[in-house]
Amino acid sequence: MRTIHLNSSNLEEFQKDAIPNVMALGFFDGIHNGHQKVIHTAREIARKRNLPLAVMSFFPHPKTVLSKDDSKFDYLMSLSKKSSILESLNVDIFYIVKFDKDFCSLLPEQFVSSYLLDMQVNHAVAGFDFSYGHRGAGKVDSLKRDSGDLIEVTKVKEVDYQGEKISSTWIRQLISEGKMEQLMSLLGRFYETEVYWEAGNLRVSEHFMLPAPGIYKAGVTIKGERWETEVLVPKNRMDVYLAEQGKYHFLPNEKLGIIWYYRIPIAKETEGENISII
């Protein structure tokens, strides 16, 4: 898979090199089951047309650019993790558009012209709630018209679980509440947090979330190996501690993945107060 970072400075260069494609549009934070339906739909159309499958996402999150305060935004995954999952879904090209004030000021027709038509998109696929252009004025239902009827459009209906729409917002809420066992039904996999070793601590990598404080059953991955253990998330939610952490020898900045299964009930947590974090 080819990953391309697009911005106003290099857009023209990549427009010249673009080839006809089918494109899935969205932010895709977490790549949950709803996102996967959009991508799978686009992939099937691309297969039938014998065209490459492209995904266009945006970074940073629009809320961080449009918000009037400096409040922290909880990303579910880094761009590198997103790239890895998209590649496993057989995406051919991953476009990451820089979302800044110039980009969000584009009129809907300007976005479609510069980022879709000039990028040789002949069929666009998006979720029912996708919007584009200044103040989100462009909607999926208006995309075909804004392209001058040159782009075919497929709108993917919402995907729900037990009557509630699957969304990145819902997933963030469940993580913040420590309800990790519920995420398999929304993501199609357990949630994974990347951490790294620094100054004797396992710290959270940028653009990942930690669950609510507590002790969790989890899998740990490093260099292709995986084992299961208990993981403590302290009240500050900045570091994590593995059971018998002292027996492991990590290199500076070495990265690990923590795959969260479930939070151990309170009674067990009391028993587990002797968990070794040294």
Secondary structure, DSSP 8 states (H G I E B T S, - for coil): -EEEEE-TTTHHHHHHH---EEEEES--SS--HHHHHHHHHHHHHHHHHT--EEEEEEES-HHHHH-SS------SS-HHHHHHHHHHTT-SEEEEEE--HHHHTS-HHHHIIIIIITTTEEEEEEETT-EESGGG-EEHHHHHHHTTT-SEEEEE---EETTEE--HHHHHHHHHTT-GGGTHHHHSS--EEEEEEETTEEEE-TT----SSEEEEEEEEETTEEEEEEEEE-TT-SEEEETTGGG----TT-EEEEEEEEE--HHHHHHGGG----
